[in-house]
Amino acid sequence: KNEVEQSPQNLTAQEGEFITINCSYSVGISALHWLQQHPGGGIVSLFMLSSGKKKHGRLIATINIQEKHSSLHITASHPRDSAVYICAAPDMRFGAGTRLTVKP
Amino acid sequence: GAGVSQSPRYKVAKRGQDVALRCDPISGHVSLFWYQQALGQGPEFLTYFQNEAQLDKSGLPSDRFFAERPEGSVSTLKIQRTQQEDSAVYLCASSPSGGTSGRGYNEQFFGPGTRLTVL
C-alpha cells in the first residue's frame, strides 16, 4: 500500500471549473510538496507547505497535518492546467499522481 | 545553465547492456536526488547525495544500479546489465541545501528526465 495516496487518479473538467485534488498519507510528516508534471516529463514544484494554506495565482493548497490530508485546488481552470499533479512527502515518497485534463 | 539538465534525453538499450545517465544540477546546489518513474506512476526515490557524499541509496532496486557524484556537482547513474523492467524515466533533482532532516525538506528542481527503454 502506497503511503501517499491521491484521488482521483484521473480528472476531466471543463474550462472554468473549480478543481480539487486530494492527497492523504499514512505516515507522520511535517510538510508536503505539490508538484506539477507536464507531458514530456518536466516537473515543477508548486508548493511546499507545513500548515494552513498557500496560494499562488489560481492555485491553492491546504494541509491538515493532524488529519494527514492535503488538497490542491485550481480555480477557473484552463486547458493549460492539464498535467499530472503529484503530492510528495518530505522524504520524497510520491503519490501516483492525478492526471487532470481541462477541456476548452 | 539555468536549470537541471539531463542527458541523454532518450536512451534505447539492448537487454544486458550497461547504460550511464548524466545529471547536471543547478550550480551550487548541495543536494542531488535520483528518481525512477515507471509509466503511469509517481516517481520512486532511488538515491540522494549531499555534495559528493551518497547519504541514502536505499531506493536502488538492485546492485546493478550505481550512482556517483565525485566532485559534488555532476552525477552519473549507471545501470549494469539492463533488464526490461529497468525501462522507465529517470529523473534527477537538485536542491540548494540538505535541510535539517536530510532529503526532501527544501524545494527540489527537477530535470527533464531520461527515458530509458530496454529492448
Backbone of each chain as ProteinMPNN parsed JSONL, in Angstrom:
{"seq_chain_A": "KNEVEQSPQNLTAQEGEFITINCSYSVGISALHWLQQHPGGGIVSLFMLSSGKKKHGRLIATINIQEKHSSLHITASHPRDSAVYICAAPDMRFGAGTRLTVKP", "coords_chain_A": {"N_chain_A": [[0.86, -1.192, 0.0], [0.613, 2.135, -0.952], [2.175, 4.753, 0.787], [1.516, 7.341, 0.408], [-1.299, 8.612, -0.892], [-3.359, 9.506, -3.623], [-6.279, 11.162, -4.869], [-8.733, 12.146, -7.267], [-7.572, 9.504, -9.529], [-7.701, 10.125, -12.182], [-8.967, 13.003, -13.796], [-11.328, 14.872, -15.436], [-12.251, 17.983, -16.648], [-14.287, 20.826, -17.455], [-13.321, 23.848, -19.003], [-12.909, 26.531, -16.786], [-14.044, 25.39, -14.574], [-13.974, 24.603, -11.04], [-11.385, 22.939, -9.454], [-10.505, 20.14, -7.482], [-7.999, 18.297, -5.951], [-7.011, 15.566, -4.064], [-4.899, 14.496, -1.353], [-3.702, 12.023, 0.705], [-1.975, 10.654, 3.506], [-0.201, 8.062, 5.169], [1.788, 8.129, 6.986], [3.572, 9.896, 9.538], [4.208, 13.209, 8.886], [5.782, 16.404, 8.435], [5.514, 18.254, 6.51], [4.518, 18.905, 3.109], [4.906, 18.36, -0.388], [3.586, 19.748, -3.379], [3.528, 18.941, -6.728], [3.841, 19.566, -10.24], [3.517, 17.898, -13.259], [4.214, 18.026, -16.574], [3.25, 16.812, -19.855], [5.85, 14.979, -21.412], [7.477, 15.047, -19.285], [8.65, 17.055, -17.628], [8.995, 18.359, -14.382], [7.565, 20.531, -12.074], [7.895, 22.298, -9.095], [5.206, 23.161, -7.094], [4.103, 23.888, -4.568], [5.372, 23.897, -1.218], [4.259, 22.983, 1.811], [3.528, 23.284, 5.287], [1.552, 23.831, 7.04], [-1.82, 25.051, 7.283], [-2.67, 27.134, 4.633], [-1.663, 27.835, 1.277], [-1.317, 30.119, -1.425], [-1.079, 30.627, -4.886], [-1.471, 32.489, -7.499], [-3.976, 31.051, -9.398], [-3.915, 28.751, -8.026], [-4.381, 26.892, -5.075], [-3.293, 25.543, -2.08], [-3.932, 23.388, 0.596], [-3.387, 22.114, 3.903], [-3.759, 19.681, 6.447], [-2.123, 18.728, 9.017], [-2.58, 17.096, 11.262], [-4.769, 15.553, 10.492], [-3.641, 14.315, 8.394], [-3.865, 15.027, 5.657], [-4.1, 16.662, 2.542], [-5.032, 19.161, 0.175], [-5.232, 20.21, -3.218], [-6.274, 22.941, -4.978], [-7.692, 24.28, -7.925], [-8.688, 27.204, -9.271], [-11.022, 28.549, -11.64], [-10.318, 26.876, -13.922], [-8.143, 26.074, -16.677], [-7.339, 25.015, -20.01], [-4.51, 24.895, -20.182], [-3.799, 24.084, -17.7], [-3.81, 21.409, -17.737], [-2.274, 18.515, -16.783], [-0.185, 16.268, -14.88], [-0.656, 16.022, -11.482], [1.153, 15.827, -8.554], [1.566, 14.706, -5.258], [3.92, 14.799, -2.593], [5.717, 13.418, 0.113], [8.01, 14.699, 2.635], [10.345, 13.081, 2.69], [10.374, 12.349, 0.156], [8.546, 10.399, -0.726], [6.289, 9.599, -3.115], [2.995, 10.322, -4.315], [0.899, 8.58, -6.689], [-0.024, 10.298, -8.526], [-2.335, 12.6, -10.065], [-4.056, 12.727, -12.98], [-4.95, 15.425, -14.741], [-7.238, 16.729, -17.01], [-8.234, 19.451, -18.764], [-10.839, 20.618, -20.566], [-11.523, 22.719, -23.364]], "CA_chain_A": [[0.0, 0.0, 0.0], [1.396, 3.354, -1.023], [1.986, 5.565, 1.979], [0.959, 8.611, -0.041], [-2.353, 8.269, -1.853], [-4.047, 10.642, -4.234], [-7.551, 10.918, -5.544], [-8.886, 10.94, -8.089], [-6.422, 9.182, -10.379], [-7.917, 10.879, -13.414], [-9.989, 14.024, -13.631], [-11.597, 15.664, -16.628], [-13.073, 19.129, -16.296], [-14.498, 21.849, -18.461], [-12.662, 25.119, -18.716], [-13.624, 27.397, -15.855], [-14.485, 24.661, -13.385], [-13.141, 24.559, -9.837], [-10.801, 21.603, -9.385], [-9.912, 19.731, -6.204], [-7.238, 17.058, -5.939], [-6.761, 15.225, -2.667], [-3.72, 13.698, -1.016], [-3.685, 11.567, 2.093], [-0.747, 9.915, 3.765], [-0.356, 7.196, 6.336], [2.928, 8.293, 7.871], [3.677, 11.22, 10.109], [5.098, 14.128, 8.187], [5.627, 17.78, 8.889], [5.334, 19.131, 5.352], [4.122, 18.177, 1.899], [5.122, 19.038, -1.661], [2.736, 19.534, -4.542], [4.322, 19.063, -7.944], [3.101, 19.506, -11.5], [4.316, 17.257, -14.298], [3.615, 18.186, -17.89], [3.648, 15.802, -20.847], [7.267, 15.15, -21.705], [8.178, 14.685, -18.066], [9.172, 18.112, -16.779], [8.304, 18.508, -13.096], [7.706, 21.841, -11.444], [7.414, 22.349, -7.724], [4.166, 24.17, -6.935], [4.036, 24.333, -3.176], [5.736, 23.074, -0.088], [3.559, 23.607, 2.933], [3.532, 22.518, 6.521], [0.328, 24.116, 7.787], [-2.724, 26.049, 6.741], [-2.992, 27.3, 3.224], [-0.821, 28.692, 0.45], [-1.985, 30.487, -2.671], [-0.227, 31.19, -5.919], [-2.325, 32.666, -8.663], [-5.233, 30.305, -9.319], [-3.667, 27.529, -7.282], [-4.454, 26.991, -3.624], [-3.008, 24.273, -1.423], [-4.223, 23.367, 2.033], [-2.913, 20.908, 4.564], [-4.094, 19.452, 7.842], [-1.107, 17.762, 9.432], [-3.156, 16.141, 12.212], [-5.631, 14.625, 9.759], [-2.804, 13.701, 7.35], [-4.588, 15.267, 4.421], [-3.84, 17.915, 1.852], [-5.78, 19.337, -1.065], [-4.8, 21.218, -4.185], [-7.432, 23.479, -5.683], [-7.441, 25.169, -9.058], [-9.874, 27.997, -9.589], [-11.143, 28.98, -13.042], [-9.378, 26.012, -14.636], [-7.835, 26.399, -18.065], [-6.675, 23.868, -20.658], [-3.066, 24.822, -19.914], [-3.602, 23.426, -16.4], [-3.781, 19.963, -17.959], [-0.975, 17.981, -16.366], [-0.288, 15.345, -13.753], [-0.353, 16.691, -10.218], [1.719, 14.815, -7.67], [1.94, 15.138, -3.917], [5.082, 14.058, -2.117], [6.123, 13.638, 1.492], [9.344, 15.302, 2.676], [11.425, 12.179, 2.313], [10.15, 12.116, -1.255], [7.605, 9.368, -1.123], [5.376, 10.273, -4.023], [1.758, 9.724, -4.76], [0.932, 8.121, -8.072], [-0.378, 11.414, -9.394], [-3.682, 12.791, -10.599], [-3.987, 13.264, -14.339], [-6.018, 16.404, -14.973], [-7.466, 17.211, -18.375], [-9.219, 20.53, -18.803], [-11.295, 20.776, -21.951], [-11.985, 24.079, -23.655]], "C_chain_A": [[0.889, 1.233, 0.0], [1.115, 4.201, 0.205], [1.436, 6.939, 1.652], [-0.051, 8.296, -1.136], [-3.066, 9.518, -2.335], [-5.372, 10.206, -4.823], [-8.058, 12.229, -6.131], [-7.619, 10.652, -8.879], [-6.485, 9.973, -11.672], [-9.073, 11.84, -13.202], [-10.103, 14.809, -14.925], [-12.561, 16.771, -16.26], [-13.257, 20.03, -17.507], [-13.792, 23.136, -18.022], [-13.532, 25.988, -17.806], [-14.05, 26.712, -14.579], [-13.464, 24.776, -12.246], [-12.7, 23.114, -9.633], [-10.3, 21.341, -7.969], [-9.233, 18.374, -6.371], [-6.825, 16.796, -4.492], [-5.539, 14.336, -2.499], [-3.821, 13.31, 0.447], [-2.468, 10.682, 2.3], [-0.868, 9.181, 5.092], [0.795, 7.348, 7.333], [2.949, 9.719, 8.406], [4.659, 12.064, 9.338], [4.866, 15.53, 8.719], [5.461, 18.749, 7.732], [4.995, 18.265, 4.143], [4.438, 19.034, 0.682], [3.96, 18.761, -2.6], [3.567, 19.862, -5.78], [3.405, 18.97, -9.153], [4.019, 18.911, -12.555], [3.576, 17.347, -15.615], [4.017, 17.032, -18.795], [5.083, 16.042, -21.295], [8.113, 15.043, -20.461], [8.625, 15.805, -17.159], [8.338, 18.297, -15.525], [8.621, 19.873, -12.52], [7.161, 21.75, -10.034], [6.405, 23.483, -7.593], [4.176, 24.765, -5.531], [4.797, 23.362, -2.295], [5.085, 23.726, 1.121], [3.518, 22.669, 4.121], [2.304, 22.797, 7.373], [-0.532, 25.075, 6.983], [-2.886, 26.007, 5.24], [-1.936, 28.166, 2.544], [-1.526, 28.941, -0.861], [-0.956, 31.057, -3.628], [-1.046, 31.277, -7.19], [-3.646, 31.941, -8.469], [-5.087, 29.003, -8.537], [-3.704, 27.785, -5.785], [-4.163, 25.607, -3.062], [-3.3, 24.414, 0.056], [-3.681, 22.075, 2.619], [-3.414, 20.884, 6.0], [-3.175, 18.335, 8.33], [-1.709, 16.693, 10.336], [-4.009, 15.099, 11.495], [-4.893, 13.951, 8.605], [-3.479, 13.824, 5.99], [-4.219, 16.634, 3.858], [-4.681, 17.965, 0.589], [-5.122, 20.415, -1.914], [-6.039, 21.652, -4.96], [-6.954, 24.355, -6.843], [-8.739, 25.909, -9.353], [-9.842, 28.412, -11.058], [-10.179, 28.198, -13.927], [-9.307, 26.354, -16.124], [-7.174, 25.195, -18.706], [-5.179, 23.776, -20.391], [-2.755, 24.243, -18.53], [-3.518, 21.908, -16.546], [-2.373, 19.438, -17.721], [-1.246, 16.89, -15.342], [0.15, 16.098, -12.504], [0.015, 15.625, -9.187], [1.952, 15.425, -6.299], [3.063, 14.239, -3.415], [5.389, 14.43, -0.68], [7.566, 14.125, 1.522], [10.478, 14.359, 2.349], [11.167, 11.606, 0.93], [9.501, 10.783, -1.557], [6.497, 10.076, -1.898], [4.052, 9.546, -4.119], [1.871, 9.342, -6.223], [0.534, 9.218, -9.053], [-1.842, 11.421, -9.783], [-3.544, 13.429, -11.971], [-5.199, 14.136, -14.585], [-6.046, 16.798, -16.441], [-8.557, 18.262, -18.319], [-9.568, 20.789, -20.253], [-11.805, 22.197, -22.183], [-13.499, 24.117, -23.878]], "O_chain_A": [[1.792, 1.37, 0.826], [-0.035, 4.353, 0.618], [0.937, 7.632, 2.539], [0.312, 7.772, -2.189], [-3.335, 10.448, -1.574], [-5.562, 9.055, -5.216], [-7.839, 13.296, -5.559], [-6.695, 11.466, -8.896], [-5.467, 10.431, -12.191], [-10.04, 11.522, -12.509], [-9.119, 15.337, -15.444], [-13.583, 16.518, -15.623], [-12.475, 19.991, -18.457], [-13.692, 23.448, -16.835], [-14.73, 26.151, -18.036], [-14.385, 27.378, -13.599], [-12.275, 25.009, -12.464], [-13.514, 22.191, -9.636], [-9.733, 22.23, -7.333], [-9.834, 17.424, -6.873], [-6.352, 17.693, -3.794], [-5.194, 13.54, -3.372], [-4.002, 14.16, 1.318], [-1.992, 10.038, 1.365], [-1.552, 9.631, 6.011], [0.766, 6.751, 8.409], [2.404, 10.633, 7.787], [5.813, 11.678, 9.156], [3.86, 15.796, 9.377], [5.285, 19.947, 7.952], [5.169, 17.047, 4.164], [4.271, 20.254, 0.698], [3.414, 17.658, -2.61], [4.212, 20.907, -5.864], [2.331, 18.372, -9.092], [5.154, 19.357, -12.73], [2.471, 16.827, -15.766], [5.008, 16.35, -18.535], [5.482, 17.183, -21.529], [9.337, 14.956, -20.552], [8.958, 15.544, -16.003], [7.112, 18.382, -15.597], [9.771, 20.31, -12.483], [6.089, 21.189, -9.809], [6.703, 24.627, -7.935], [4.247, 25.98, -5.347], [4.865, 22.166, -2.576], [5.338, 24.894, 1.415], [3.479, 21.447, 3.985], [2.041, 22.071, 8.332], [-0.044, 25.808, 6.123], [-3.201, 24.968, 4.658], [-1.389, 29.095, 3.139], [-2.25, 28.078, -1.357], [-0.091, 31.848, -3.253], [-1.285, 30.278, -7.867], [-4.355, 32.184, -7.493], [-6.047, 28.243, -8.408], [-3.139, 28.76, -5.29], [-4.727, 24.614, -3.52], [-2.964, 25.418, 0.684], [-3.534, 21.072, 1.92], [-3.485, 21.911, 6.675], [-3.422, 17.154, 8.086], [-1.387, 15.513, 10.198], [-3.981, 13.917, 11.838], [-5.463, 13.106, 7.914], [-3.638, 12.839, 5.269], [-4.051, 17.612, 4.587], [-5.003, 16.931, 0.005], [-4.547, 21.38, -1.412], [-6.755, 20.825, -5.525], [-5.952, 25.064, -6.745], [-9.762, 25.292, -9.649], [-8.774, 28.6, -11.642], [-9.329, 28.782, -14.599], [-10.261, 26.845, -16.728], [-6.51, 24.422, -18.016], [-4.63, 22.674, -20.376], [-1.601, 23.947, -18.219], [-3.194, 21.205, -15.589], [-1.414, 19.859, -18.368], [-2.394, 16.624, -14.986], [1.205, 16.732, -12.486], [-0.715, 14.655, -8.981], [2.476, 16.533, -6.188], [3.14, 13.064, -3.774], [5.332, 15.599, -0.298], [8.28, 13.979, 0.53], [11.484, 14.786, 1.782], [11.663, 10.537, 0.574], [9.859, 10.113, -2.526], [5.864, 11.012, -1.41], [3.987, 8.321, -4.018], [2.816, 9.731, -6.91], [0.731, 9.085, -10.261], [-2.498, 10.38, -9.823], [-2.993, 14.521, -12.114], [-6.331, 13.654, -14.633], [-5.025, 17.15, -17.033], [-9.673, 17.989, -17.878], [-8.708, 21.135, -21.063], [-12.435, 22.796, -21.312], [-14.058, 25.184, -24.135]]}, "seq_chain_B": "GAGVSQSPRYKVAKRGQDVALRCDPISGHVSLFWYQQALGQGPEFLTYFQNEAQLDKSGLPSDRFFAERPEGSVSTLKIQRTQQEDSAVYLCASSPSGGTSGRGYNEQFFGPGTRLTVL", "coords_chain_B": {"N_chain_B": [[24.041, 26.434, -16.66], [20.542, 27.422, -16.551], [18.816, 25.669, -15.324], [18.223, 22.302, -14.113], [19.86, 19.868, -15.952], [19.699, 16.952, -18.016], [21.188, 14.121, -19.523], [21.511, 11.304, -21.75], [18.443, 12.505, -23.322], [16.81, 10.537, -24.262], [17.165, 7.044, -24.288], [17.877, 4.023, -25.77], [18.378, 0.729, -25.069], [19.836, -2.486, -25.463], [18.845, -5.486, -23.91], [20.899, -6.377, -21.239], [22.927, -4.648, -21.802], [25.118, -2.053, -20.561], [24.312, 1.118, -19.147], [24.722, 4.672, -18.877], [23.641, 7.452, -17.205], [23.383, 10.927, -17.148], [23.46, 13.725, -14.946], [23.243, 17.158, -14.622], [23.271, 19.336, -12.127], [21.715, 22.338, -10.791], [23.963, 24.973, -10.55], [25.887, 25.108, -7.652], [24.03, 23.915, -6.037], [23.476, 21.884, -3.274], [22.281, 19.42, -2.681], [21.374, 16.407, -4.348], [19.211, 14.355, -6.153], [18.089, 11.192, -7.307], [15.499, 9.689, -9.182], [13.189, 7.122, -10.129], [10.761, 6.698, -12.549], [8.101, 4.89, -13.434], [5.871, 4.149, -16.153], [2.874, 5.89, -15.864], [3.019, 6.05, -13.154], [3.938, 7.564, -9.991], [7.059, 9.269, -9.247], [9.728, 7.265, -7.942], [11.888, 7.147, -5.243], [15.398, 6.852, -5.602], [18.177, 7.433, -4.888], [20.277, 9.649, -2.943], [22.355, 12.47, -2.729], [24.484, 14.49, -0.788], [26.402, 17.063, -1.464], [29.373, 15.469, -2.379], [28.871, 13.186, -1.068], [27.162, 10.186, -0.783], [24.346, 9.877, 0.767], [22.085, 8.355, 1.087], [21.057, 5.425, -0.266], [18.999, 3.77, -0.393], [16.868, 3.319, -2.089], [17.743, 2.183, -4.426], [17.174, -0.344, -6.731], [18.582, -2.73, -7.144], [21.842, -4.32, -7.048], [22.764, -3.757, -9.503], [22.476, -1.172, -10.036], [24.076, 1.903, -9.774], [25.31, 4.892, -8.424], [27.039, 7.988, -8.646], [28.781, 10.919, -7.562], [31.242, 12.435, -7.879], [32.625, 14.929, -7.572], [30.896, 16.501, -6.317], [29.161, 17.857, -7.935], [28.192, 17.321, -10.935], [26.373, 14.337, -11.574], [26.27, 10.8, -12.076], [24.227, 8.166, -13.021], [24.46, 4.801, -13.155], [23.543, 1.883, -14.81], [23.92, -1.458, -14.801], [24.028, -4.301, -16.963], [21.374, -4.156, -18.148], [17.864, -4.689, -17.697], [14.566, -5.522, -18.903], [12.686, -4.574, -17.113], [13.863, -2.323, -16.17], [13.164, -0.268, -17.754], [12.071, 2.977, -17.879], [11.409, 6.388, -16.858], [14.086, 8.297, -15.813], [14.627, 10.5, -13.353], [16.257, 13.42, -12.286], [16.953, 15.575, -9.585], [17.742, 18.668, -8.0], [18.669, 20.501, -5.068], [18.944, 23.449, -3.102], [20.04, 23.162, -0.504], [20.835, 20.845, 2.146], [18.946, 20.596, 4.122], [17.433, 20.281, 7.381], [16.703, 17.776, 8.063], [17.842, 16.011, 6.341], [17.136, 14.549, 3.223], [14.722, 16.173, 1.213], [13.389, 18.368, 2.549], [13.577, 20.825, 1.425], [12.756, 22.891, -1.434], [12.769, 21.164, -4.479], [14.368, 21.068, -7.625], [13.644, 19.927, -10.711], [15.07, 17.958, -13.323], [14.57, 17.322, -16.902], [14.435, 14.631, -17.263], [15.484, 11.3, -18.24], [14.475, 9.12, -20.635], [14.487, 5.773, -20.537], [14.577, 2.935, -22.486], [14.511, -0.452, -22.531], [15.19, -3.059, -24.597]], "CA_chain_B": [[22.714, 26.634, -17.204], [19.556, 27.958, -15.641], [18.085, 24.623, -14.63], [18.833, 20.983, -14.084], [19.839, 19.216, -17.26], [19.993, 15.53, -18.009], [21.499, 13.578, -20.841], [20.702, 11.736, -22.884], [17.011, 12.599, -23.032], [16.243, 9.232, -24.595], [18.183, 6.008, -24.449], [17.386, 2.687, -26.05], [19.449, -0.226, -24.815], [19.502, -3.906, -25.571], [18.943, -6.176, -22.614], [22.266, -6.807, -20.942], [23.869, -3.542, -21.983], [25.291, -1.09, -19.488], [23.989, 2.487, -19.545], [25.124, 5.727, -17.942], [22.766, 8.61, -17.33], [24.081, 12.059, -16.545], [22.664, 14.829, -14.404], [23.947, 18.399, -14.274], [22.369, 20.09, -11.254], [21.895, 23.793, -10.765], [25.259, 25.291, -9.96], [25.861, 25.482, -6.243], [23.073, 23.129, -5.262], [24.155, 20.914, -2.418], [21.63, 18.111, -2.697], [21.01, 15.851, -5.654], [18.35, 13.183, -5.987], [17.698, 10.411, -8.478], [14.22, 9.006, -9.069], [12.753, 6.289, -11.25], [9.328, 6.839, -12.749], [7.507, 3.977, -14.407], [4.742, 4.725, -16.871], [1.634, 5.993, -15.121], [3.274, 6.035, -11.707], [4.715, 8.668, -9.455], [8.485, 8.962, -9.104], [10.188, 6.48, -6.8], [13.221, 7.568, -4.828], [16.5, 5.907, -5.781], [19.342, 7.748, -4.087], [20.416, 11.041, -2.572], [23.692, 12.953, -2.424], [24.734, 15.823, -0.261], [27.727, 17.266, -2.066], [29.834, 14.239, -3.021], [28.549, 12.042, -0.213], [25.901, 9.497, -1.034], [23.803, 9.691, 2.11], [20.988, 7.394, 1.112], [20.891, 4.681, -1.522], [18.049, 2.715, -0.04], [15.902, 3.095, -3.148], [18.32, 1.498, -5.589], [16.466, -1.629, -6.733], [19.482, -3.884, -7.123], [23.248, -3.926, -7.123], [23.108, -3.349, -10.87], [22.348, 0.289, -10.07], [25.168, 2.563, -9.069], [25.327, 6.33, -8.68], [28.189, 8.694, -8.091], [28.832, 12.38, -7.706], [32.602, 12.502, -7.315], [33.106, 16.266, -7.236], [29.82, 17.247, -5.688], [28.297, 18.608, -8.872], [27.589, 16.381, -11.887], [26.16, 12.974, -11.081], [26.001, 9.769, -13.07], [23.535, 6.947, -12.601], [24.855, 3.71, -14.044], [22.786, 0.635, -14.692], [24.652, -2.545, -15.464], [23.264, -5.477, -17.425], [19.991, -3.682, -18.101], [16.749, -5.611, -17.86], [13.39, -4.835, -19.424], [11.984, -3.875, -16.038], [14.532, -1.057, -15.907], [12.588, 0.745, -18.632], [11.398, 3.995, -17.073], [12.037, 7.705, -16.924], [14.958, 8.542, -14.674], [14.588, 11.923, -13.051], [17.245, 13.967, -11.366], [16.54, 16.847, -8.996], [18.717, 19.247, -7.08], [18.116, 21.382, -4.047], [20.028, 24.335, -2.646], [20.691, 22.766, 0.731], [20.487, 19.498, 2.573], [17.834, 20.608, 5.05], [17.763, 19.826, 8.727], [16.386, 16.356, 8.219], [18.292, 15.261, 5.18], [16.492, 14.784, 1.947], [13.322, 16.474, 0.969], [12.714, 19.47, 3.209], [13.657, 22.042, 0.649], [12.22, 22.756, -2.775], [13.639, 20.485, -5.429], [14.266, 21.494, -9.014], [13.752, 18.685, -11.466], [15.48, 17.926, -14.719], [13.541, 16.815, -17.814], [14.402, 13.173, -17.231], [15.986, 10.448, -19.324], [13.578, 7.979, -20.863], [15.256, 4.572, -20.886], [13.82, 1.794, -22.99], [15.356, -1.64, -22.669], [14.518, -3.992, -25.51]], "C_chain_B": [[21.729, 27.075, -16.131], [18.884, 26.882, -14.817], [18.894, 23.339, -14.575], [18.76, 20.369, -15.481], [20.233, 17.758, -17.107], [20.311, 15.093, -19.429], [21.824, 12.104, -20.719], [19.245, 11.902, -22.482], [16.313, 11.263, -23.28], [17.395, 8.246, -24.796], [17.488, 4.687, -24.697], [18.559, 1.739, -25.889], [18.938, -1.637, -25.043], [19.689, -4.527, -24.194], [20.37, -6.687, -22.412], [23.309, -5.721, -21.11], [23.993, -2.725, -20.707], [24.932, 0.301, -20.01], [24.473, 3.453, -18.459], [24.284, 6.957, -18.222], [23.387, 9.757, -16.533], [23.105, 13.109, -16.053], [23.589, 16.0, -14.083], [23.013, 19.239, -13.403], [22.578, 21.587, -11.428], [23.184, 24.091, -9.999], [25.105, 25.734, -8.504], [24.879, 24.693, -5.4], [23.788, 21.991, -4.542], [23.592, 19.502, -2.619], [21.258, 17.694, -4.11], [20.299, 14.535, -5.424], [18.182, 12.495, -7.345], [16.386, 9.692, -8.178], [13.99, 8.154, -10.317], [11.243, 6.417, -11.353], [8.851, 5.898, -13.84], [6.269, 4.633, -15.003], [3.486, 4.728, -16.004], [1.786, 5.993, -13.614], [3.971, 7.316, -11.274], [6.178, 8.279, -9.368], [8.761, 8.143, -7.852], [11.632, 6.863, -6.5], [14.245, 6.469, -5.075], [17.64, 6.206, -4.809], [19.483, 9.247, -3.927], [21.862, 11.339, -2.202], [23.612, 14.308, -1.735], [26.2, 16.108, -0.578], [28.178, 15.956, -2.695], [29.452, 12.991, -2.23], [27.179, 11.468, -0.548], [25.306, 9.118, 0.317], [22.708, 8.636, 2.185], [20.912, 6.717, -0.246], [19.884, 3.568, -1.34], [17.058, 2.394, -1.153], [16.453, 2.389, -4.37], [17.795, 0.066, -5.611], [17.361, -2.86, -6.712], [20.92, -3.386, -7.202], [23.696, -3.657, -8.552], [23.072, -1.825, -11.011], [23.433, 0.909, -9.201], [25.148, 4.039, -9.415], [26.545, 6.944, -8.031], [28.085, 10.177, -8.375], [30.196, 12.811, -7.173], [33.09, 13.89, -6.91], [31.989, 17.139, -6.667], [28.997, 18.097, -6.624], [27.594, 17.618, -9.795], [27.469, 14.995, -11.249], [25.876, 12.043, -12.244], [25.301, 8.599, -12.404], [23.874, 5.87, -13.623], [24.003, 2.489, -13.754], [23.535, -0.422, -15.488], [23.688, -3.647, -15.87], [21.763, -5.17, -17.399], [18.998, -4.8, -18.376], [15.541, -4.817, -18.359], [12.667, -4.054, -18.328], [12.669, -2.572, -15.632], [13.98, 0.075, -16.769], [11.735, 1.71, -17.812], [11.99, 5.352, -17.444], [12.846, 7.896, -15.653], [15.085, 10.053, -14.497], [15.682, 12.282, -12.064], [16.694, 15.283, -10.834], [17.651, 17.363, -8.102], [18.033, 20.244, -6.164], [19.245, 22.216, -3.464], [20.755, 23.858, -1.399], [20.216, 21.377, 1.11], [19.305, 19.471, 3.51], [18.219, 20.012, 6.385], [17.488, 18.349, 8.918], [16.796, 15.567, 7.002], [17.446, 15.567, 3.958], [15.074, 15.311, 2.108], [12.737, 17.708, 1.595], [12.778, 20.769, 2.439], [13.139, 21.783, -0.757], [13.245, 22.084, -3.679], [13.339, 20.973, -6.828], [14.587, 20.285, -9.884], [14.318, 18.927, -12.861], [14.386, 17.323, -15.576], [13.439, 15.301, -17.828], [15.088, 12.534, -18.427], [15.041, 9.272, -19.448], [14.423, 6.803, -21.348], [14.302, 3.481, -21.326], [14.786, 0.649, -23.191], [14.598, -2.673, -23.483], [14.863, -5.447, -25.203]], "O_chain_B": [[22.056, 27.095, -14.945], [18.423, 27.158, -13.71], [20.07, 23.295, -14.935], [17.7, 20.363, -16.108], [20.984, 17.381, -16.208], [19.774, 15.625, -20.4], [22.36, 11.677, -19.696], [18.857, 11.474, -21.395], [15.353, 10.91, -22.595], [18.43, 8.564, -25.381], [16.616, 4.278, -23.931], [19.61, 1.928, -26.501], [17.761, -1.934, -24.839], [20.571, -4.14, -23.427], [20.956, -7.33, -23.283], [24.434, -5.845, -20.626], [23.084, -2.707, -19.877], [25.209, 0.629, -21.164], [24.611, 3.089, -17.291], [24.229, 7.44, -19.353], [23.848, 9.579, -15.406], [22.063, 13.351, -16.664], [24.581, 15.852, -13.37], [22.047, 19.802, -13.917], [23.495, 22.032, -12.119], [23.443, 23.522, -8.939], [24.306, 26.612, -8.181], [24.894, 24.793, -4.173], [24.584, 21.252, -5.123], [24.338, 18.527, -2.711], [20.881, 18.514, -4.946], [20.722, 13.711, -4.613], [18.142, 13.147, -8.388], [16.181, 9.162, -7.086], [14.518, 8.428, -11.395], [10.53, 6.263, -10.361], [9.156, 6.083, -15.018], [5.698, 5.557, -14.423], [3.085, 3.691, -15.474], [0.797, 5.943, -12.882], [4.52, 8.052, -12.094], [6.51, 7.094, -9.41], [8.101, 8.315, -6.827], [12.481, 6.898, -7.39], [13.991, 5.298, -4.793], [18.025, 5.354, -4.008], [18.889, 10.024, -4.676], [22.508, 10.584, -1.475], [22.778, 15.15, -2.067], [27.107, 15.479, -0.034], [27.429, 15.376, -3.481], [29.686, 11.869, -2.679], [26.178, 12.183, -0.587], [25.727, 8.139, 0.933], [22.446, 8.088, 3.256], [20.722, 7.382, -1.264], [19.914, 2.556, -2.04], [16.469, 1.313, -1.162], [15.69, 2.03, -5.267], [17.946, -0.665, -4.632], [16.922, -3.932, -6.295], [21.178, -2.198, -7.397], [24.866, -3.363, -8.794], [23.576, -1.267, -11.986], [23.669, 0.499, -8.064], [24.986, 4.4, -10.581], [27.021, 6.476, -6.997], [27.399, 10.618, -9.297], [30.286, 13.472, -6.139], [33.895, 14.008, -5.987], [32.129, 18.357, -6.553], [28.228, 18.953, -6.187], [26.513, 17.128, -9.468], [28.337, 14.553, -10.496], [25.316, 12.447, -13.263], [25.73, 8.108, -11.359], [23.601, 6.022, -14.814], [23.778, 2.121, -12.601], [23.749, -0.284, -16.692], [22.676, -3.89, -15.214], [20.99, -5.842, -16.716], [19.247, -5.715, -19.162], [15.503, -3.591, -18.248], [12.099, -2.994, -18.59], [12.122, -1.802, -14.842], [14.294, 1.243, -16.539], [10.791, 1.299, -17.136], [12.934, 5.45, -18.228], [12.346, 7.681, -14.55], [15.579, 10.769, -15.368], [15.98, 11.533, -11.133], [16.037, 16.023, -11.566], [18.407, 16.585, -7.519], [16.954, 20.757, -6.463], [20.376, 21.742, -3.346], [21.949, 24.113, -1.241], [19.321, 20.811, 0.484], [18.7, 18.413, 3.688], [19.226, 19.312, 6.494], [18.003, 17.74, 9.857], [16.167, 14.563, 6.664], [17.091, 16.718, 3.704], [14.343, 14.932, 3.023], [11.636, 18.094, 1.203], [12.083, 21.725, 2.785], [13.082, 20.645, -1.221], [14.433, 22.401, -3.642], [12.191, 21.255, -7.17], [15.668, 19.703, -9.794], [14.073, 19.96, -13.484], [13.376, 16.857, -15.049], [12.469, 14.746, -18.344], [15.248, 13.151, -19.48], [14.829, 8.522, -18.495], [14.999, 6.843, -22.435], [13.345, 3.15, -20.627], [15.762, 0.767, -23.931], [13.508, -3.104, -23.109], [14.378, -6.353, -25.881]]}, "name": "protein", "num_of_chains": 2, "seq": "KNEVEQSPQNLTAQEGEFITINCSYSVGISALHWLQQHPGGGIVSLFMLSSGKKKHGRLIATINIQEKHSSLHITASHPRDSAVYICAAPDMRFGAGTRLTVKPGAGVSQSPRYKVAKRGQDVALRCDPISGHVSLFWYQQALGQGPEFLTYFQNEAQLDKSGLPSDRFFAERPEGSVSTLKIQRTQQEDSAVYLCASSPSGGTSGRGYNEQFFGPGTRLTVL"}
